[in-house]
Amino acid sequence: MIDSQPRSSRVIRMLLAVLAALGLVAGATLPAQAATPPSYLALGDSIAAGTGGGTYLNDCLQTPGSYPALLGADANLACYGATTADVISRQAPLVPAGVRNVTITVGANDVGDAPVVFACTSDPASASCSDALHTAVFVLLPQLPAKLRATIAAVRAKAPSAHITFTGYPLLFTVSGLPPALQPVAAQINGATALLNSTIAVTALTSGASYTDVTLAFLGHGLGSPSPWIHGFTPNDPASFHPTAAGYALGYVPAVRPFVR
């Protein structure tokens, strides 16, 4: 039987068929590419939200000056006033499985830092100040490690391979620059913050997470210093006792950057 089609035509048809199968000719459909998993996600309270760092972007009082924003986070789920319970129930469920880095700033609201600061700065000698300090250090702080471990477990349940880093909190006061009457209670509040940071650090490091400290970065920039990176108290201002834009940019960003890989 005589082949009616030239050999060259058959070769061309076969070549086109192979190229089409590989998706290399017009009209072929390439396989869909999987979405790239996010590199960095932030969770936590008002510090992670960047409260006090600029214009507020939403009801969580996030700002463009937050350390996650400055470090290029793919998403920031942190919210003003958040506790570990809020991170577990509202933020961790939104963590994508493939995220590589998760930073968390949380714990201060669990131990009642706001009642301590406001009670003690308004009336350092009051019973409400001493009661708030006692409750924070001797009642609430011992409960924090279990809550932090539960927070880590909640994130790991959603993103088992994520590198989790907790941050600490700055000491609010440069005690030597304050009026003498305020120095004793300011030193006590700084001491309570140091205990909070130690608790977070030990719990994180013994639970397979990392910890980064900001105390040294803020040294000499507390309230009472010539160049504070902490907002002073202003009635009804949520930025009170939070870092300034400089505090986030020059205090938090250098401390967190090495942990966002």
N, C-alpha and C positions, 0 to 999 in steps of 0.2 A: 504493500500500500504506500502510495506516495504522500509524504507530508506536505500539505498545502500551505503551511505557514513557514516562512523562512526561519532558520535556526536563531538568527539574531533577535527576532520578535519574541520568541519564547524565552530567551535569556532575559530580555528586558522585563517581560511580564513577571518572571520569577523574582528578579531583583526588586521590582516594585512591591511585590507581595511581602518579601522579607522586610523591606524598609517600613512598610505599613504596619507590620506586626511589631516592629520595634518603636513605632510612633515617630518615625523620622520623615514622614512625608505629609503634605497638606491633607487635612481631613482626619488624621489619626488623633486619637485621644490619649494624652499622657496620664499616667496614674496620678491620682490626687495626692498632694504632699500633706503629710501630717502637720498639724499646727505646731509651731515651735513652742515648747513649754516656757513659761515665764522664768526669768533668771532670778528675780528678787521680789519678795513680797514682805510688807511690814504689817505687824499686828501690835496692839497695845492701847495705851491710854493717851492722855493729852500731850505727853512728851513726844511720843511717836507721831501724833497728829500734827505736831508743830505749833500748838497753841501759843500765841505770843510772838510768832515769827513773821507776821505779816497779815495781809488781808485774808479774812476767813472765806473759805471756798464752799462750805457746806455746814450742816447742822452739827457735825462732829468737830467743828472748829479746827479743821485742817487748814494749813497754810502752804503757800509755795516755798516757804522757808524751812519746812520740816526737814529733818535729816534724811528721811526716805526719799523725798522729792529731790533733794540736792544730790543724792547718790544714784538717782535714776531708777528708782523702784518701778516695777511694772504695775504695781497696785499698792495702795495703802488703805488698809481696813481699820486702822486705829481710830479711836473715838474718845473725845473728852469725857472724863469721868469713868472710863472703863476699868473694871476689876478683872481678876482672873476668871471669875464666873462669866463675865461678858465675853472675854476672849474665847472661852470654851464653847459657849452656846451660840454666839452670834458671828464671831470672826473665823474661828477654826473651820467650821463647816464649809466656808467658801474658799479654803486653800486648795489650789489645783494639785493633782497628784504628782505632776512632773516638776514642780518648782524646785530650784536648786538651793536657794538661800531664803531663810525666814529670820527676820529680826523681831524681837519682842521687847517692849518696855512696859512692864506692868508690875504691880505690887504695892505702889505707894497708896493707892486708894483702898486696897485691902486692909492696910494697917491704920487708916484714918489720918493720913498726913494733913489733909486740909483742916480738919477740926483742931489739930495741934497747932498749926501755923497761925491760924486766925485767932484762936483763943490766947495763944502766948504772945503774939505781937501786939494785940490790943490791950492786954493786961498781964504782963509777965508774972506778977505776984499773985494772981488770982487762983482760987481753987480749981476753976475750970481748966486752967492751963496745966496745973500739976496732974489733974485727973486725966486729961487727954493724953499727956505724955505717958503716964502709967499704963493706961489702956493700950496705947499703941505698942509700947515696948514689951510689956509683960503679959498681955492678953492676946492681942491680935498677931503680933510678929511670930510667936511660936506656932501659929496655925498656918503660916505662909508656905513653908516647904511642901506640905502635902498639896496645897493648891497649885503651886508651881509645877510639881510633878504631874499633876492632872492636866495642866496646860500643855506641857510637853507631849504627854500621851495623846491628847486630842489632835495636836498638829501632826504627830507621827502617824496617827491613824489615817489621815488624809494624804500625807506626803512622806512615806517611809524613808526616802533617801535624802530628804531635805537637810541642809546644814542649818541648825537652829542656833541663833546667838541672842542672848539676853544682854541688855544694857543696864548700867546702873543709873543713879541719879546724882546730880551735882549737889555739893554742900551749898546751902542757900546764902550763908553769911560769911563775910570776912570779919571775924569777931573783933579784931583789934581796931577796926575803923568805925565801930559803932559807939554810941553813947554808953558810958559805963553802966547805966541802969539796965541796958538791954543785953549786955555782954553775957551774963550767966545763962539766961534762957536761950540765947542764940547758940551758945556752945552746946547746950543740951539738945537743941534741935539738930545741930550738925552731928552730934554724937548718935542720935537716933537714926539719922540718915545713913551714917556709916554702918550701923548695925543692920539696917535694911539692905544696903549694898552687899554686905558680907553674907547675909542669908541668901540673897539671890545668887551670888557667885558660887557659893558652896553647893547649893541645890542644883544649879545648872551644870556645873562641872562633874558632879557625881551622878548625873542623869544622862550623860552623853551629849550634852549641849555645850556651847561656848559662852563665855562672858567677857564683856568689855567694859572697862571702868572709865568714867569721865572726870573723876575727882581731880586728878592732876591737871587736866586740861583747863578746868575752871578755877584752879588755884589762883587767888589774887583777883578774881573777878566776881566775887559774891557781893551781896548787898553790904554796904559799908566800905567797899573799895573805891578807888578813884574812877575805875572803869568797869562798872558792874555788867555782867552778862545775864543778870536776873532782873526781871521786872519787880519793882516794889509794889506795895499794896495800894490799890485804887478800888474804892467801893464799886461793886457790881461789874468789875472788869475781870473776865476769866483769865486774862494774861497774868494776873497777880501771882507772883512767886514762880513764874515759868521763865524759861530762857528767852532771851531776846533773839533777834535774827542773828546777831554775832555769836551768841551762845550756841545756837544750832550749827552755824557754819564753821566756827572755829573750835568749838568744844566737842560736839557730837560727831560731826562728819569725819574728822581725822581718826577718832576712836573706833568708829564703826567700819570705815572703808576697808581695812585689811580683812574683815570677816565676810565681805560680800564678794565672793569669788566668781 
